[in-house]
Amino acid sequence: MLASVVNFYNPSHVFIGGGIQRIGPLFLAAVRQSVYHRSLALSTRHLEIQYTPLGERAGLIGAAALAMQETLRLPG
């Protein structure tokens, strides 16, 4: 699934966060290998896949940022 997202959006970075980070560097290496193998070469040329520096709180911080953005949005 991640390889399809990389092919479609062509991002420069993919951050993996949350509790899955506890698995360690072998999981990250497996994800990288799978994405690089299943994606187009042009999509992965400058792609970096890494754990988020926010750690296990990444989802919570992202949800709070979206809620704040919606709250501060100007009407109309």
C-alpha positions as a printed Julia matrix, in Angstrom:
76×3 Matrix{Float64}:
   0.0    0.0     0.0
   2.79   2.41    0.87
   4.46   1.74   -2.47
   1.23   2.72   -4.24
   1.06   5.95   -2.25
   4.69   6.7    -3.13
   4.03   6.07   -6.82
   0.94   8.28   -6.84
   2.09  11.25   -4.73
   5.86  11.07   -5.28
   6.76  12.4    -1.79
  10.27  13.35   -0.73
   9.82  11.97    2.8
   7.78   9.25    4.45
   7.63   9.28    8.24
   6.54   6.25   10.22
   5.37   6.99   13.74
   3.41   5.73   16.67
   3.85   2.53   18.64
   5.23   0.7    15.62
   8.55   2.46   16.2
   9.19   0.06   19.08
   9.84  -2.73   16.58
  13.17  -1.12   15.75
  15.49  -0.58   12.81
  14.9   -3.99   11.2
  11.26  -3.09   10.56
  12.28   0.22    8.99
  14.82  -1.55    6.78
  12.15  -4.04    5.64
   9.72  -1.21    4.82
  12.4    0.62    2.84
  13.34  -2.5     0.91
   9.73  -3.29    0.06
   8.86   0.26   -1.01
  11.99   0.65   -3.13
  11.39  -2.73   -4.77
   7.69  -2.13   -5.56
   7.8    1.55   -6.53
   8.85   3.26   -9.73
  12.49   4.32   -9.86
  11.58   7.96  -10.45
   9.37   7.96   -7.34
  12.11   6.69   -5.05
  15.1    8.59   -6.41
  15.01  11.22   -3.63
  12.72   9.39   -1.2
  13.68   9.17    2.47
  11.83   6.76    4.75
  12.46   7.22    8.46
  10.86   7.14   11.87
   9.26  10.39   12.94
  11.13  12.36   15.58
   7.79  12.82   17.41
   7.85   9.19   18.53
   4.72   7.51   19.8
   2.91  10.84   20.13
   2.95  11.55   16.38
  -0.72  10.68   15.86
  -1.84  12.69   18.85
   0.18  15.74   17.8
  -1.11  15.48   14.23
  -4.73  15.24   15.39
  -4.26  18.26   17.67
  -2.7   20.26   14.82
  -5.64  19.45   12.51
  -8.16  20.38   15.22
  -6.39  23.67   15.86
  -6.25  24.42   12.13
 -10.0   23.81   11.78
 -10.76  25.92   14.84
  -8.71  28.86   13.58
 -10.05  28.73   10.01
 -11.83  31.91    9.04
 -15.5   31.48    8.11
 -16.47  32.09    4.51
